[in-house]
């Protein structure tokens, strides 16, 4: 439906601020399910004549527990392990990684990073995600200072995407 205006009746259950954008999470009558709406894309709002009660079992935090951003998936979360070296492990994005519940420092593996970089350790962070679209975009921002250790399928996906991008510069 990109580019086309649609009308919907929505029961708003909560608001989420993500990357300086505000989103409404609620039940869409059109879809018959919970949907996420970017507030800046909403052209008009008309109050409903009837009130509603948010379901007692609805938990906004549960909706995004295995998400890395605003995209959510009902799939089973996958364990993803990432290693970050260099300045990235200490500043900015690396600081975000260090706050992960399962983040730790580990001796650098010779097969992982070039020897002689002056960095004796890598920051290893573990994520449990059911959707990786936004995670891959974020991870690519580390450039060559980050690598996915597992799962193998995600390593292959990232490699293919990065190789395709590199071919644009030949």
C-alpha positions as CSV (number, residue, x, y, z in Angstrom):
1,X,0.0,0.0,0.0
2,X,3.0,2.3,-0.2
3,X,2.1,5.7,-1.6
4,X,-1.6,5.2,-1.4
5,X,-3.8,6.6,1.4
6,X,-5.9,4.1,3.3
7,X,-8.4,4.5,6.0
8,X,-8.5,2.3,9.1
9,X,-10.1,2.1,12.5
10,X,-7.4,1.6,15.1
11,X,-7.6,0.9,18.8
12,X,-4.3,2.4,20.0
13,X,-2.6,0.3,22.7
14,X,0.6,2.1,23.1
15,X,3.3,4.5,21.8
16,X,6.9,3.6,20.9
17,X,9.7,6.0,20.3
18,X,12.3,4.5,17.9
19,X,15.2,6.4,16.3
20,X,13.5,9.7,16.9
21,X,10.3,8.5,15.2
22,X,7.0,8.0,17.1
23,X,4.9,4.9,16.4
24,X,1.4,3.9,17.5
25,X,0.8,0.2,18.3
26,X,-2.7,-0.9,18.1
27,X,-5.4,-3.2,16.8
28,X,-6.2,-2.5,13.1
29,X,-9.8,-3.3,12.2
30,X,-8.7,-3.4,8.5
31,X,-6.0,-6.1,9.2
32,X,-7.9,-7.7,12.1
33,X,-4.6,-7.8,14.0
34,X,-2.0,-5.7,15.9
35,X,-0.2,-3.3,13.6
36,X,2.5,-0.6,14.0
37,X,1.8,2.9,12.5
38,X,4.4,5.6,12.0
39,X,2.7,8.8,13.4
40,X,4.3,11.1,10.9
41,X,2.5,9.2,8.1
42,X,-0.9,9.6,9.6
43,X,-2.7,12.4,7.8
44,X,-5.9,12.7,9.9
45,X,-7.4,11.4,13.0
46,X,-11.1,11.3,13.9
47,X,-12.1,10.3,17.5
48,X,-14.3,7.2,17.7
49,X,-17.8,7.4,19.1
50,X,-17.2,4.4,21.3
51,X,-14.5,3.7,23.8
52,X,-12.6,0.4,24.0
53,X,-10.6,-1.5,26.6
54,X,-7.1,-2.6,25.9
55,X,-6.8,-6.4,26.3
56,X,-5.5,-7.2,29.8
57,X,-2.9,-9.6,28.4
58,X,-1.4,-7.0,26.0
59,X,2.2,-6.1,27.0
60,X,4.0,-3.6,24.7
61,X,7.4,-4.7,25.9
62,X,6.6,-8.3,25.0
63,X,5.7,-7.3,21.5
64,X,9.3,-6.2,20.9
65,X,11.2,-8.5,23.2
66,X,12.9,-10.4,20.3
67,X,13.1,-7.4,17.9
68,X,16.0,-5.1,17.3
69,X,14.0,-2.2,16.2
70,X,10.4,-1.4,15.3
71,X,10.0,-4.4,13.0
72,X,8.6,-7.4,14.9
73,X,8.2,-11.0,14.1
74,X,6.2,-13.8,15.7
75,X,8.9,-16.2,14.8
76,X,11.2,-18.1,17.2
77,X,14.2,-16.0,18.3
78,X,17.6,-17.0,17.0
79,X,20.8,-16.6,19.1
80,X,23.2,-14.2,17.3
81,X,26.7,-13.7,18.5
82,X,28.7,-10.7,17.3
83,X,32.4,-9.7,17.9
84,X,33.5,-6.1,17.8
85,X,37.0,-4.8,17.8
86,X,38.9,-1.5,17.7
87,X,37.4,1.8,18.7
88,X,33.9,0.6,17.9
89,X,34.0,-1.7,21.0
90,X,34.5,1.3,23.3
91,X,32.5,4.1,21.8
92,X,29.1,4.7,20.4
93,X,27.5,1.6,19.0
94,X,30.0,-0.6,20.9
95,X,28.8,0.9,24.1
96,X,25.3,-0.3,23.2
97,X,26.7,-3.7,22.6
98,X,28.4,-3.7,26.0
99,X,25.1,-3.2,27.7
100,X,23.6,-6.4,26.3
101,X,22.9,-8.9,29.1
102,X,25.3,-11.4,27.5
103,X,28.2,-9.2,26.5
104,X,31.8,-10.1,27.5
105,X,35.4,-9.4,26.5
106,X,37.2,-12.3,24.9
107,X,40.7,-12.9,23.6
108,X,41.0,-12.0,20.0
109,X,41.0,-15.0,17.7
110,X,43.7,-15.0,15.0
111,X,41.2,-16.1,12.4
112,X,38.8,-13.3,13.2
113,X,40.9,-10.1,13.2
114,X,44.2,-9.2,11.5
115,X,47.2,-9.6,13.8
116,X,49.0,-6.4,14.8
117,X,46.0,-4.2,15.2
118,X,47.0,-3.3,18.8
119,X,43.7,-4.6,20.1
120,X,44.1,-7.6,22.4
121,X,40.4,-8.2,23.0
122,X,37.1,-8.2,21.2
123,X,33.7,-7.4,22.7
124,X,31.4,-10.4,22.2
125,X,27.7,-9.7,22.5
126,X,24.8,-12.2,22.2
127,X,21.3,-11.2,20.9
128,X,18.1,-13.2,20.7
129,X,16.2,-11.9,17.7
130,X,13.3,-13.2,15.6
131,X,13.7,-10.6,12.9
132,X,17.1,-9.3,11.6
133,X,16.4,-6.7,9.0
134,X,17.1,-3.7,11.1
135,X,19.9,-5.6,13.0
136,X,21.8,-6.2,9.8
137,X,21.5,-2.6,8.8
138,X,22.8,-1.5,12.2
139,X,25.6,-4.0,12.2
140,X,26.9,-2.9,8.8
141,X,27.5,0.5,10.4
142,X,30.5,-1.0,12.2
143,X,32.2,-1.7,8.9
144,X,35.1,-4.1,9.2
145,X,35.3,-3.8,13.0
146,X,32.4,-6.2,13.6
147,X,31.7,-9.8,12.6
148,X,28.9,-12.2,13.2
149,X,30.3,-15.4,14.8
150,X,27.0,-17.3,14.6
151,X,24.6,-18.3,13.2
152,X,26.2,-19.4,9.9
153,X,23.1,-18.5,7.8
154,X,23.4,-14.9,9.0
155,X,27.1,-14.8,8.2
156,X,26.3,-16.0,4.6
157,X,23.5,-13.4,4.2
158,X,25.7,-10.6,5.3
159,X,28.6,-11.7,3.2
160,X,26.4,-11.9,0.1
161,X,24.9,-8.4,0.8
162,X,28.3,-6.9,1.4
163,X,29.8,-8.5,-1.7
164,X,26.9,-7.2,-3.8
165,X,27.5,-3.7,-2.4
166,X,31.3,-4.0,-3.1
167,X,30.6,-4.9,-6.7
168,X,28.9,-1.5,-7.2
169,X,32.4,0.0,-6.9
170,X,34.2,-2.0,-9.5
